[in-house]
Amino acid sequence: MQLSAAASVAQPAGSASKQASNTTTPSQVESLLAAEKRTLEMMANGASLSEVLDDLCAVIDAHASPASSMVCLMDTDGKQLLPGAGPGVPAAFRAAISPWPIGPNRGSCGTAAFTKQRVIIPDVSNDPRWPDEARDLALINGFRAAWSEPLISKDGEVLGTFCISYAEPRIPNSRDLELIEAAGHIALIAIELERSHRTLKNALVEIKNSENRLRTIIDTIPALHDSGPGLVCRSRRLGRIRQPALAGLRRPLRERGVAFWLDCCASPGRPGQAHGLLAIPTGFWRGR
């Protein structure tokens, strides 16, 4: 994991903001590595995304006390954020910002998601990037300083934000910036893993549905007599099939059924190799 302090930090509107201490704690990197390992283990053991992110926020809160951290997830339309985790954030505040539109001057998280850049708000009480209609809500719930990191996938899609807040004005130092970047990276790993698992699960369901549709085609085609025009399949495995058996199927299923049987009948070397004949209006038979 690469930790970098590269990010422009907005300066406070006044001089009241407090500069965070630059004292180095040797255990920060170890704590972050342990948090990443635990995140991977929880995902592997089937924990839900909300459980994993809540656990991550709890670790960051304990490490950066008296901070409160929160993860917001982007909705499917990519226009609003929804609180996804944050055990230290008041429930009333989480409910009040569900959903939270993204855009310029939409607080630290909304602005970070919109600009795809880290946003540092040292003092919510006087920063123009925090909307006036939500300023009192933030202050009442202990949000005086808010720093947000956008969670961006390798494809450039914003998946959410990671936010660290304090109850007093505060400017981050380099160590704080490393912390929020690393914590955001871990949250991004968890979100992308969950999306990958969901995509795989949906793919497996689609494969199963495809198998069921194919089985429906096979079960719908009865074995018929030798005589009469149509597609005839002579096979120990497939039985005797004629094209009229497909007539009752909807066109997409009928076309797939014909293709399937022709392939089975005509391909040499298959188990239960068969000989397929296709009747044509002239009364002649054309071999496949």
C-alpha positions in Angstrom: 0.0 0.0 0.0 1.5 3.3 -1.0 1.0 6.1 1.5 1.2 9.6 0.2 0.7 13.1 1.6 0.2 14.6 -1.8 -3.1 16.6 -1.7 -3.7 20.3 -1.5 -5.1 21.2 1.9 -7.6 24.1 2.1 -6.5 26.7 4.6 -8.9 27.8 7.3 -11.1 30.9 6.8 -9.8 32.3 10.1 -6.9 31.6 12.4 -8.9 29.6 15.0 -8.3 26.2 13.3 -6.0 23.9 15.3 -3.0 22.3 13.6 -2.9 18.6 14.3 0.2 17.3 16.0 2.9 16.0 13.7 4.2 13.6 16.4 5.0 10.3 14.7 3.5 7.2 16.0 5.4 4.1 14.8 2.3 1.9 15.1 0.2 3.8 12.4 1.5 1.8 9.4 1.2 -1.4 11.4 -2.3 -0.6 12.4 -3.3 0.2 8.9 -1.8 -3.0 7.6 -3.6 -5.0 10.3 -6.8 -3.2 9.3 -6.4 -4.2 5.7 -5.6 -7.8 6.6 -8.7 -7.9 8.8 -10.9 -6.4 6.1 -9.8 -9.1 3.6 -10.3 -11.9 6.2 -13.8 -10.6 7.0 -14.7 -10.5 3.3 -13.4 -14.0 2.8 -15.4 -15.2 5.7 -18.6 -13.9 4.3 -19.1 -10.7 6.4 -21.4 -8.1 4.8 -20.0 -4.9 3.4 -21.6 -2.8 6.1 -20.0 -5.0 8.8 -16.6 -4.7 7.2 -16.8 -0.9 6.8 -18.2 -0.5 10.3 -15.2 -2.5 11.6 -12.8 -0.3 9.6 -14.4 2.9 10.9 -14.1 1.6 14.5 -10.4 0.9 14.0 -9.8 4.4 12.6 -11.8 6.1 15.3 -9.8 4.3 18.0 -6.5 5.1 16.3 -7.3 8.8 15.6 -9.3 9.6 18.7 -11.3 11.8 19.1 -12.1 11.5 15.4 -15.3 10.0 14.0 -15.1 8.3 10.6 -17.8 7.5 8.1 -18.1 5.8 4.7 -20.6 6.9 2.2 -21.6 4.8 -0.8 -22.6 6.2 -4.2 -26.1 5.2 -5.4 -26.7 3.5 -8.6 -27.3 6.7 -10.5 -24.0 8.2 -9.4 -25.7 11.4 -8.2 -26.2 10.8 -4.4 -24.3 9.4 -1.5 -25.8 7.1 1.1 -24.2 6.5 4.6 -22.8 3.0 4.5 -20.9 2.8 7.8 -19.8 4.9 10.8 -20.6 3.5 14.2 -19.3 6.8 15.8 -21.6 9.0 13.8 -25.0 9.9 15.4 -27.9 8.0 13.9 -29.9 11.2 13.6 -27.2 12.8 11.4 -26.9 9.7 9.2 -30.7 9.7 8.7 -30.7 13.4 7.9 -28.1 13.0 5.1 -29.7 10.0 3.5 -29.4 10.6 0.6 -26.8 13.4 0.2 -26.6 14.9 -3.3 -23.1 15.3 -4.7 -21.9 18.6 -6.3 -19.8 21.6 -5.8 -20.1 23.1 -2.3 -22.0 20.0 -1.0 -19.9 19.5 2.1 -16.7 17.5 2.2 -18.1 14.2 1.0 -20.5 15.6 -1.7 -17.7 17.9 -3.1 -15.1 15.1 -3.0 -17.4 12.7 -4.9 -18.2 15.4 -7.5 -14.6 16.7 -8.0 -12.9 13.3 -7.5 -10.4 15.0 -5.3 -9.7 15.0 -1.6 -11.6 17.8 0.2 -10.4 19.3 3.5 -12.8 21.5 5.4 -11.0 22.8 8.5 -14.0 24.6 10.0 -17.5 23.8 8.9 -18.9 26.9 10.6 -17.5 29.3 8.0 -16.4 27.2 5.0 -18.4 28.1 1.9 -18.2 24.6 0.6 -20.6 23.5 3.4 -24.2 24.3 2.4 -25.9 26.8 4.7 -29.0 24.7 5.0 -27.0 21.8 6.5 -24.4 23.8 8.5 -26.3 23.8 11.8 -27.1 20.1 11.4 -23.4 19.3 11.1 -22.4 21.5 14.1 -25.1 20.2 16.4 -23.9 16.6 15.7 -20.3 17.4 16.3 -19.0 18.0 12.8 -16.7 21.0 13.1 -13.9 19.8 10.8 -14.4 17.3 8.0 -11.9 15.7 5.7 -13.1 13.5 2.8 -11.4 11.1 0.5 -13.1 10.0 -2.8 -13.1 6.3 -3.4 -12.4 5.9 -7.1 -12.2 2.5 -8.8 -9.5 1.6 -11.3 -12.0 2.5 -14.0 -12.4 6.0 -12.7 -15.8 5.4 -11.2 -16.5 7.1 -7.8 -17.8 4.4 -5.5 -18.1 6.5 -2.4 -16.2 8.6 0.1 -14.3 8.1 3.3 -14.6 10.9 5.9 -12.9 11.8 9.1 -14.5 14.5 11.3 -13.6 16.3 14.5 -15.7 18.3 16.9 -13.3 21.2 16.8 -11.6 23.1 13.9 -8.7 21.2 12.7 -6.1 21.2 9.9 -4.6 17.8 9.0 -0.8 17.3 9.1 1.0 14.9 6.8 0.4 11.9 9.1 -3.4 12.7 9.0 -3.4 12.8 5.3 -1.6 9.4 5.1 -4.2 8.0 7.5 -7.2 9.2 5.5 -5.7 8.1 2.2 -4.8 4.6 3.5 -8.2 4.2 5.2 -9.9 5.2 2.0 -7.8 2.6 0.1 -8.9 -0.1 2.5 -12.5 0.9 2.2 -12.2 0.9 -1.6 -10.8 -2.7 -1.5 -13.8 -3.8 0.5 -16.3 -2.1 -1.8 -14.7 -3.5 -5.0 -14.5 -7.0 -3.5 -18.1 -6.9 -2.7 -19.0 -5.7 -6.2 -16.9 -8.5 -7.7 -18.6 -11.1 -5.5 -22.0 -9.7 -6.5 -21.1 -9.8 -10.2 -19.9 -13.3 -9.9 -23.0 -14.4 -8.1 -25.2 -12.8 -10.7 -23.2 -14.5 -13.5 -23.7 -17.9 -11.8 -27.4 -17.2 -11.6 -27.5 -16.3 -15.3 -25.7 -19.5 -16.2 -28.1 -21.5 -14.1 -31.1 -19.8 -15.8 -29.5 -20.5 -19.2 -29.2 -24.2 -18.3 -32.9 -24.2 -17.2 -34.0 -22.5 -20.5 -32.0 -25.1 -22.5 -33.6 -27.9 -20.5 -37.0 -26.4 -21.2 -36.2 -26.5 -24.9 -35.1 -30.1 -24.7 -38.1 -31.2 -22.6 -40.5 -29.4 -24.9 -39.4 -31.3 -28.0 -41.0 -34.7 -28.0 -39.9 -37.7 -30.0 -41.9 -38.2 -33.1 -42.4 -40.7 -35.9 -39.9 -41.3 -38.7 -42.3 -40.3 -41.5 -43.1 -36.8 -42.6 -41.0 -33.8 -43.5 -38.9 -32.0 -41.0 -35.6 -32.2 -39.2 -34.8 -35.8 -38.3 -32.2 -36.7 -35.7 -31.2 -40.3 -35.4 -29.3 -40.7 -32.2 -29.1 -43.1 -29.3 -28.7 -40.2 -27.0 -31.2 -37.7 -28.4 -33.9 -39.9 -29.9 -35.8 -39.1 -33.0 -36.8 -35.4 -33.5 -38.6 -33.6 -36.3 -38.7 -29.9 -37.0 -42.5 -29.6 -36.6 -42.0 -30.2 -32.9 -40.4 -26.8 -32.7 -43.3 -25.0 -34.3 -45.1 -24.3 -31.0 -42.1 -22.5 -29.4 -41.7 -18.7 -29.5 -39.3 -17.6 -32.3 -36.2 -17.0 -30.2 -36.5 -20.4 -28.5 -37.4 -22.1 -31.8 -34.3 -20.7 -33.5 -32.1 -21.7 -30.7 -33.7 -25.1 -30.6 -33.1 -25.7 -34.3 -29.5 -24.5 -34.1 -29.0 -26.8 -31.1 -30.4 -29.9 -32.8 -28.6 -29.3 -36.1 -25.3 -28.9 -34.2 -25.9 -32.1 -32.2 -27.0 -34.0 -35.3 -24.3 -32.8 -37.7 -21.1 -32.6 -35.7 -18.9 -35.7 -36.3 -17.3 -37.4 -33.4 -19.9 -36.4 -30.8 -21.1 -39.0 -28.3 -24.3 -40.5 -29.8 -23.3 -39.2 -33.3 -26.4 -38.8 -35.4 -27.3 -38.0 -39.0 -29.5 -35.0 -39.6 -31.7 -34.4 -42.6 -33.5 -31.2 -43.5 -36.7 -31.4 -45.5 -37.1 -28.8 -48.3 -40.4 -27.9 -50.1 -39.4 -29.8 -53.3 -39.5 -33.0 -51.5 -35.8 -33.6 -51.7 -33.7 -34.2 -48.6 -30.6 -32.1 -47.9 -28.0 -33.6 -45.6 -26.4 -31.6 -42.8 
